[in-house]
Amino acid sequence: MTSLQQRVAVITGGARGFGKAFGHALADQGMKVILVDLDLAAARLTAAEIGPNAEAAAGDVSDEQAMHDLMQDIAKRYGGIDILINNAGIHSAEANKPIGELGTARTRRMFEVNIWGVIYCTLAARPFMAGREGAAIVNISSMAAYGSQMAYGVSKLAVRGLTVSFAHELGGDGIRVNALAPGLILTDTIRNELSPDVMAHVKGMQIVKRDGAEQDIVSAMLWLVSPGASFVTGETIRVSGGATLQV
Ligand SMILES: NC(=O)c1ccc[n+]([C@@H]2O[C@H](COP(=O)([O-])OP(=O)(O)OC[C@H]3O[C@@H](n4cnc5c(N)ncnc54)[C@H](O)[C@@H]3O)[C@@H](O)[C@H]2O)c1
């Protein structure tokens, strides 16, 4: 890739929360960012806030054909895809229940978005990322993947597994695949949904006693997609203030 070509980043769930923060950070680095979200109106507002390097796209990551068509369209218009952030996910307080309690229909929907969404977007983007210098995928798992007995944690444990399997599978195409496992990060969704008791409980598990912030996850993402991490693939990095440390 020559320096004259603009690098292209696709961020799922890009309308708000981490996705929005990732969009700002990658656009600030001069990348073209495409914010894919179910909520097109919110994604458009975010893209307008970021500026000319950002654009919004409507899409449901659990729709295989739609993700195939979207990645193809992006690659056609911009020449390829360099970075994919598989960030879209269902993580409401409601999803944080045992499977029997959540029920099979809601569990299935969450698995479709949190697990199948990662699979569909990765496979759809792969041909347009293959062979591009510095091509990298970052999946967003969760601290809940470490020892959770809840449906949500199971979905995020699957994301850790997919990170290893896709690191092997896409390695021959020169695509690195890693994941981040955020701890409790005070996005708007978390502030609105989690009770102060639950927040205090998680904070009590942390070694670092301050609140987790979106910028903590952004910093780790920027490192994972940078040349500094070119020898790193298949890893899930916990960014949880030490709340999930285990040997
Ligand atoms: N905030 C935290 O503390 C925390 C901790 C660990 C992991 N995570 C994970 O980080 C990711 C982002 O979290 P957040 O707090 O920014 O979430 P958020 O709820 O603020 O934003 C998620 C975005 O994803 C979009 N989305 C949902 N389903 C979608 C679908 N099927 N297709 C396309 N877009 C869809 C939503 O419209 C929304 O804009 C999620 O995968 C979540 O599980 C968050």
The ligand as a Tripos MOL2 file, in Angstrom:
@<TRIPOS>MOLECULE
LIG
   44    48     1     0     0
SMALL
NO_CHARGES

@<TRIPOS>ATOM
      1 N1        -19.5520   -1.2140   27.9150 N.am      1 LIG1
      2 C1        -18.9800   -2.1980   28.5650 C.2       1 LIG1
      3 O1        -18.7100   -2.1070   29.7760 O.2       1 LIG1
      4 C2        -18.6160   -3.4650   27.8460 C.ar      1 LIG1
      5 C3        -17.8510   -4.4000   28.5320 C.ar      1 LIG1
      6 C4        -17.4650   -5.5590   27.8870 C.ar      1 LIG1
      7 C5        -17.8120   -5.7700   26.5640 C.ar      1 LIG1
      8 N2        -18.5790   -4.8540   25.9140 N.ar      1 LIG1
      9 C6        -18.9010   -5.1470   24.4960 C.3       1 LIG1
     10 O2        -18.4770   -4.0480   23.7150 O.3       1 LIG1
     11 C7        -19.3230   -3.9170   22.5680 C.3       1 LIG1
     12 C8        -19.8570   -2.5000   22.4990 C.3       1 LIG1
     13 O3        -20.4150   -2.1550   23.7550 O.3       1 LIG1
     14 P1        -21.0350   -0.7210   24.0050 P.3       1 LIG1
     15 O4        -21.0940   -0.5610   25.4720 O.co2     1 LIG1
     16 O5        -20.3510    0.2990   23.1930 O.co2     1 LIG1
     17 O6        -22.5190   -0.9970   23.4440 O.3       1 LIG1
     18 P2        -23.7130    0.0130   23.0780 P.3       1 LIG1
     19 O7        -24.9640   -0.7110   23.4380 O.co2     1 LIG1
     20 O8        -23.4740    1.3700   23.6360 O.co2     1 LIG1
     21 O9        -23.6190    0.1050   21.4940 O.3       1 LIG1
     22 C9        -23.7810   -1.0350   20.7030 C.3       1 LIG1
     23 C10       -24.1300   -0.6130   19.2810 C.3       1 LIG1
     24 O10       -24.2800   -1.8070   18.5100 O.3       1 LIG1
     25 C11       -25.4350   -1.6780   17.6870 C.3       1 LIG1
     26 N3        -25.9640   -3.0020   17.3790 N.ar      1 LIG1
     27 C12       -26.5920   -3.8610   18.2200 C.ar      1 LIG1
     28 N4        -26.9340   -4.9750   17.5610 N.ar      1 LIG1
     29 C13       -26.5100   -4.8130   16.2840 C.ar      1 LIG1
     30 C14       -26.5900   -5.6150   15.1160 C.ar      1 LIG1
     31 N5        -27.2160   -6.7990   15.1310 N.pl3     1 LIG1
     32 N6        -26.0330   -5.1620   13.9750 N.ar      1 LIG1
     33 C15       -25.4410   -3.9410   13.9300 C.ar      1 LIG1
     34 N7        -25.3540   -3.1270   15.0010 N.ar      1 LIG1
     35 C16       -25.8910   -3.5620   16.1630 C.ar      1 LIG1
     36 C17       -26.4190   -0.8520   18.5150 C.3       1 LIG1
     37 O11       -27.4050   -0.2290   17.7210 O.3       1 LIG1
     38 C18       -25.4710    0.1410   19.1910 C.3       1 LIG1
     39 O12       -25.3100    1.3110   18.4210 O.3       1 LIG1
     40 C19       -20.4040   -4.9890   22.7180 C.3       1 LIG1
     41 O13       -20.0360   -6.1250   21.9440 O.3       1 LIG1
     42 C20       -20.3840   -5.3150   24.2050 C.3       1 LIG1
     43 O14       -20.8310   -6.6220   24.4530 O.3       1 LIG1
     44 C21       -18.9850   -3.7020   26.5210 C.ar      1 LIG1
@<TRIPOS>BOND
     1     1     2 1
     2     2     3 2
     3     2     4 1
     4     4     5 ar
     5     4    44 ar
     6     5     6 ar
     7     6     7 ar
     8     7     8 ar
     9     8     9 1
    10     8    44 ar
    11     9    10 1
    12     9    42 1
    13    10    11 1
    14    11    12 1
    15    11    40 1
    16    12    13 1
    17    13    14 1
    18    14    15 2
    19    14    16 1
    20    14    17 1
    21    17    18 1
    22    18    19 2
    23    18    20 1
    24    18    21 1
    25    21    22 1
    26    22    23 1
    27    23    24 1
    28    23    38 1
    29    24    25 1
    30    25    26 1
    31    25    36 1
    32    26    27 ar
    33    26    35 ar
    34    27    28 ar
    35    28    29 ar
    36    29    30 ar
    37    29    35 ar
    38    30    31 1
    39    30    32 ar
    40    32    33 ar
    41    33    34 ar
    42    34    35 ar
    43    36    37 1
    44    36    38 1
    45    38    39 1
    46    40    41 1
    47    40    42 1
    48    42    43 1
@<TRIPOS>SUBSTRUCTURE
     1 LIG1         1 GROUP 0 **** ****
